[in-house]
C-alpha cells in the first residue's frame, strides 16, 4: 500500500547535491537547486548547468570571506549595501587601485549599522 510522505526540500537537495559556495545560504541553495531542476525539466540544460556550477564552486579567497564576516555582511540581512561597497573597494585593491585609504574605509564600515 502506498503511503504519502513529506520530504524537506532543503535536506533532500543537501544530501544529493552539496553546496560548496560559502557565500550562498541554505535557503538560497534550496531555491537555486529547485530552479536548476526546473531548467533541466524545460530542457534549458545550459542554464541549469550554470546554476549547478555556481552552487558547487568553492570560494578560495579566505581573506575576502573573513572580512565580510567581520563586517557582519554574511550573518545578517539588510547589510547588502555595505557588502557591495566593500566588494567594490576590494576589487579596486586587487587591481592595484585605491590602496591608500582602504584600511580606513574598512574600519569605518565596521561601525555603520
N, C-alpha and C positions, 0 to 999 in steps of 0.2 A: 504494500500500500504506500502510495506517495504521501509525503508529509511536507507541508510548507515550512521553509526555513528562511530566516532573515540573515543576511550577511552584511557586515560592516565594510563598506567600500574601501575605507582607508586601510584597514587591516588586510583586506584581500589584495589590494594593489601593492602594499608594502611587502607582503610575502612573495608575490610573483615578480615584482619589479622594484628593487631597491633604488632609492634616490641618493645619489652621491653629491649633489649640489647643496652646499650648506646655506646658500642664500635663499633657498625655497623652503617655505614652511610645510608642515604636514598637510594642512588644509589646502594649500596651493598645489601641492604634489598630487593630492587626490583629484582635484579639479582638472589639472592638466593631463593626468593619466586617463581620466574619463574622456577628455577632449581628444586625446590621441586615439583611443579606441573608436570614438565616433568618426574621426577622419579615416581610419582604416576601413570602417564599415562602409563608408561612402566612397571608397576607392581613391581617397586622397592620400596615398601612401607617402608621398614626399613630405607633406605637412606633418603627418603622424610620425614619420622618422625624425623630423626636426624637433618636435616636441619631446620625443623619447631621448634624443641626443642631449637636449638641454637638461633634462632630468637626471641623466646618467653622467653628466660632465662634472668631474670634481673641480673644485676651485683651489688652485695651488698657491694663491697669493695670501699666505697666512697673515702677513702684516696688515693687509687691507681688511681682512675679516676681523682681526683683533681690534683695529681702530674703530671699525663700525660697531663692534660690540661695546667698546668702551664709551662710545658716544650714545649708546642706547638705541641705535637705529635698527638693530635686528631683533631686539627683545620686545619692543612696544610699538603699537600702531600710532600713526599720526606724526612720525618723525621723517616722513618721506622727503620733505624739502631739505631738511638738514643733511640727510644721506646724499641727495643729489648734489648739493653744494660741495660736500666733502669729496664725492667721486669726481666731480669736475676738477677740483683742485688737485686731487691725487693723480689724475691723468695728465694734467699740466706738468706736475712734478716729474712724472715718469718720462715725459717728453723732454725734460730739461728746462721747462719754462716755469717761471713763478716760484722758484725755490726760496727766494728771500721772503719772508712773511708767511711761509707755510706753517711753521710751528705756532706762530701767534694766532693764525686763523683757526687751527685745530683746537688750541686751548680756549679760544673764545666760543667756539661751537659747543664745547663740553658743558658750558654753563647756561646755554639757551634752553628754555623749556618749550 
